[in-house]
Amino acid sequence: MVALKYELIADSLRQRIADGEFTPDDLLPSQRDLSMQWNVSRATVIKAYDVLIQDGLVVARQGQGFRVTTTPLARPAGGRKAGTARTAGGRAFQIVGTPARYVPPGHVAAALGLRDGESALRRDRLVQLADGSPFSLVQAWFPLEVADLCPRLAATKQILEGTTRYVTRMTGRTVSRGVDIKTVRLGTAEEGALLERALPFSVAVLLHTAYDQEERVVVVENGVTPGDLWEETDTYSMHNVK
């Protein structure tokens, strides 16, 4: 499928931000400059910027143009259904600890399709509420064949474009299917310390597995959210229900 002009412009700006040409709060090229550079209308440039705004990568400042966001967004485990914007379900977050290679627990290893003793890259993030308090702790596990092609996954710095887009750009593997398994249990002492909850406390656990277009696992996320913060709403058709 041939990309449309506004998509090419958005991808070009995303790449320049990822390469460090533009850093948080930097002013991005004006509508006029980009329309001349790409030989397109300003409406096309605005559409490209709208894509980046929905990604949570760019913000529009009244009278100042477009700037790189200073507050990257991440979603809880899962939350990447087709057609959803990161700004709709995303929240501020911080990376917890230093990403490293570990042998994952059994349920994660099974989702990754690993043999006994095989490791994967673990990258933890703490998703926050609007007041900065903890909302959800997410362990993202990447197969080594993905991690080896994506060196920034092993860094503690936030990835402005989002890990999904970064992995796609670096590997060519597009996420096409997700499977979510939801369970409940009591939280651990380590989780309590990070989520600021006293023991005992309940948690909702979402195990999210993302597959690419060839049904290979791209990432497994294990998200833990305190029970008092967990809420899920489903909207669906009930036509012809008998």
C-alpha positions as CSV (number, residue, x, y, z in Angstrom):
1,M,0.0,0.0,0.0
2,V,1.4,3.4,-1.0
3,A,1.6,5.9,1.9
4,L,-0.2,9.2,1.6
5,K,1.7,12.4,1.6
6,Y,0.6,13.4,5.1
7,E,1.7,10.0,6.4
8,L,5.1,10.4,4.8
9,I,5.5,13.8,6.4
10,A,4.5,12.5,9.8
11,D,6.9,9.5,9.4
12,S,9.7,11.9,8.4
13,L,9.1,14.1,11.5
14,R,8.8,11.1,13.7
15,Q,12.2,9.8,12.4
16,R,13.9,13.2,13.0
17,I,12.6,13.3,16.5
18,A,13.7,9.7,17.1
19,D,17.2,10.6,15.8
20,G,17.5,13.5,18.2
21,E,17.3,16.3,15.7
22,F,14.4,17.7,17.7
23,T,14.3,17.1,21.5
24,P,11.5,17.7,24.1
25,D,10.0,21.2,23.8
26,D,11.8,22.0,20.5
27,L,9.9,24.0,17.9
28,L,9.2,21.9,14.8
29,P,9.2,23.2,11.2
30,S,6.4,25.6,10.4
31,Q,3.4,24.7,8.2
32,R,4.8,27.0,5.5
33,D,8.2,25.4,5.5
34,L,6.9,21.9,5.3
35,S,4.4,22.7,2.6
36,M,7.1,24.2,0.5
37,Q,9.6,21.3,1.2
38,W,7.0,18.6,0.4
39,N,5.1,20.6,-2.3
40,V,1.8,20.1,-0.6
41,S,-1.0,22.3,0.9
42,R,-0.9,23.5,4.4
43,A,-4.0,21.3,5.1
44,T,-1.8,18.3,4.3
45,V,0.8,19.4,6.7
46,I,-1.8,20.1,9.4
47,K,-3.1,16.6,8.9
48,A,0.4,15.2,9.4
49,Y,0.8,17.2,12.6
50,D,-2.6,15.9,13.8
51,V,-1.3,12.3,13.4
52,L,1.7,13.2,15.7
53,I,-0.5,15.0,18.2
54,Q,-2.8,11.9,18.4
55,D,0.4,9.8,18.9
56,G,1.2,12.0,22.0
57,L,4.5,12.9,20.3
58,V,3.7,16.6,19.5
59,V,1.7,19.3,21.1
60,A,0.3,22.5,19.5
61,R,1.0,25.7,21.3
62,Q,-1.2,28.7,20.6
63,G,0.8,31.3,18.7
64,Q,4.0,29.1,18.9
65,G,3.4,26.4,16.4
66,F,4.1,22.7,17.1
67,R,6.6,21.4,19.7
68,V,7.9,18.0,20.7
69,T,6.1,16.9,23.8
70,T,7.9,17.1,27.2
71,T,5.6,14.5,28.7
72,P,5.7,11.2,26.8
73,L,2.7,9.0,27.2
74,A,2.3,5.2,27.7
75,R,-0.7,3.0,28.0
76,P,-1.3,0.3,30.6
77,A,-0.8,-3.3,29.4
78,G,-2.8,-3.8,26.2
79,G,-4.8,-0.8,25.3
80,R,-3.6,-0.7,21.7
81,K,-6.7,-1.7,19.8
82,A,-6.9,-0.7,16.2
83,G,-8.0,2.9,15.7
84,T,-7.2,4.1,19.2
85,A,-4.9,7.1,19.8
86,R,-2.2,7.1,22.5
87,T,-3.6,10.4,23.8
88,A,-6.9,8.7,24.4
89,G,-5.6,6.0,26.7
90,G,-2.1,7.1,27.5
91,R,-0.8,8.5,30.7
92,A,2.5,9.9,31.9
93,F,5.0,7.3,33.0
94,Q,8.5,6.6,34.2
95,I,10.9,3.8,33.5
96,V,11.5,1.6,36.6
97,G,15.0,0.3,37.1
98,T,17.3,-0.6,34.2
99,P,16.0,-2.8,31.4
100,A,17.9,-6.1,31.4
101,R,17.8,-9.7,30.2
102,Y,16.1,-12.2,32.6
103,V,14.5,-15.6,32.5
104,P,10.8,-14.7,32.6
105,P,8.3,-16.4,34.9
106,G,6.5,-19.5,33.6
107,H,3.3,-17.8,32.3
108,V,5.3,-15.1,30.5
109,A,7.8,-17.6,29.0
110,A,4.8,-19.7,27.7
111,A,3.3,-16.6,26.1
112,L,6.7,-15.8,24.5
113,G,7.1,-19.4,23.3
114,L,10.5,-19.7,25.1
115,R,12.1,-23.0,26.2
116,D,13.2,-23.6,29.8
117,G,16.0,-21.3,30.8
118,E,15.7,-18.9,27.8
119,S,15.8,-15.2,28.6
120,A,14.1,-12.1,27.2
121,L,14.6,-8.4,27.7
122,R,12.5,-6.9,30.4
123,R,11.6,-3.2,30.4
124,D,9.4,-1.9,33.3
125,R,7.3,1.2,33.4
126,L,5.2,2.8,36.1
127,V,2.1,4.4,34.5
128,Q,0.9,7.3,36.6
129,L,-2.4,9.1,37.4
130,A,-2.8,12.8,36.7
131,D,-1.5,13.8,40.1
132,G,1.7,11.7,39.6
133,S,0.7,8.8,41.9
134,P,1.1,5.2,40.6
135,F,-1.6,3.7,38.5
136,S,-0.3,0.5,36.9
137,L,3.0,-1.4,36.9
138,V,3.9,-2.9,33.5
139,Q,6.7,-5.4,32.8
140,A,7.2,-5.5,29.0
141,W,9.1,-8.6,27.8
142,F,10.7,-8.6,24.4
143,P,12.1,-11.7,22.6
144,L,15.8,-11.4,22.1
145,E,15.5,-11.3,18.3
146,V,13.5,-8.1,18.7
147,A,15.7,-6.7,21.5
148,D,18.9,-7.2,19.5
149,L,17.5,-5.0,16.7
150,C,16.2,-2.4,19.0
151,P,19.0,-1.1,21.3
152,R,17.0,1.7,22.8
153,L,14.8,-0.9,24.5
154,A,17.7,-1.6,26.8
155,A,18.2,2.1,27.8
156,T,16.4,3.8,30.7
157,K,15.5,6.8,28.6
158,Q,11.8,7.1,27.5
159,I,11.1,6.4,23.9
160,L,9.2,9.4,22.7
161,E,7.6,7.8,19.6
162,G,6.5,4.8,21.8
163,T,8.0,1.3,21.9
164,T,5.5,-0.2,19.4
165,R,6.3,2.3,16.7
166,Y,10.0,2.1,17.5
167,V,10.0,-1.7,17.2
168,T,8.1,-1.5,13.9
169,R,10.6,1.0,12.5
170,M,13.6,-1.0,13.5
171,T,12.4,-4.5,12.7
172,G,9.7,-4.0,10.0
173,R,7.4,-6.2,12.2
174,T,4.0,-4.6,12.4
175,V,1.7,-5.6,15.3
176,S,-1.4,-7.1,13.9
177,R,-3.1,-9.1,16.7
178,G,-3.3,-8.9,20.4
179,V,-4.5,-11.4,23.0
180,D,-5.4,-10.3,26.5
181,I,-5.8,-12.6,29.5
182,K,-7.2,-10.9,32.7
183,T,-6.9,-12.4,36.2
184,V,-7.0,-11.2,39.8
185,R,-4.8,-12.0,42.8
186,L,-3.2,-10.4,45.8
187,G,-0.3,-8.0,45.2
188,T,3.3,-8.8,46.3
189,A,5.4,-6.7,48.6
190,E,7.5,-5.5,45.7
191,E,4.4,-4.4,43.8
192,G,3.0,-2.8,47.0
193,A,6.2,-0.6,47.3
194,L,6.0,0.6,43.7
195,L,2.2,1.0,43.6
196,E,2.2,2.6,47.1
197,R,-0.2,0.1,48.6
198,A,-0.1,-1.6,52.0
199,L,-0.4,-5.4,52.2
200,P,-2.7,-7.1,51.7
201,F,-4.2,-5.6,48.6
202,S,-5.8,-7.0,45.5
203,V,-4.6,-6.4,41.9
204,A,-6.0,-6.9,38.4
205,V,-3.5,-8.5,36.1
206,L,-3.6,-8.2,32.3
207,L,-1.3,-10.4,30.3
208,H,-1.1,-8.9,26.8
209,T,0.6,-10.7,23.9
210,A,1.2,-8.9,20.7
211,Y,1.8,-10.8,17.4
212,D,3.1,-9.5,14.1
213,Q,1.8,-10.1,10.6
214,E,3.5,-13.5,10.6
215,E,2.1,-14.5,14.0
216,R,5.5,-14.1,15.7
217,V,5.4,-12.6,19.3
218,V,6.6,-9.0,19.4
219,V,6.1,-8.3,23.1
220,V,4.4,-9.7,26.1
221,E,3.3,-7.2,28.7
222,N,2.3,-8.1,32.3
223,G,0.3,-5.2,33.7
224,V,-0.6,-5.0,37.4
225,T,-3.2,-2.5,38.6
226,P,-4.5,-2.1,42.2
227,G,-8.1,-3.4,42.4
228,D,-9.4,0.0,43.6
229,L,-8.2,1.6,40.4
230,W,-9.2,-1.1,37.9
231,E,-12.1,-0.4,35.7
232,E,-13.1,-1.6,32.3
233,T,-16.0,-0.6,30.1
234,D,-17.2,-2.7,27.1
235,T,-19.5,-1.3,24.5
236,Y,-21.0,-3.8,22.0
237,S,-24.0,-4.5,19.8
238,M,-26.9,-6.5,21.1
239,H,-28.9,-6.6,17.9
240,N,-30.9,-9.8,17.5
241,V,-30.1,-11.1,21.0
242,K,-32.6,-13.8,21.8
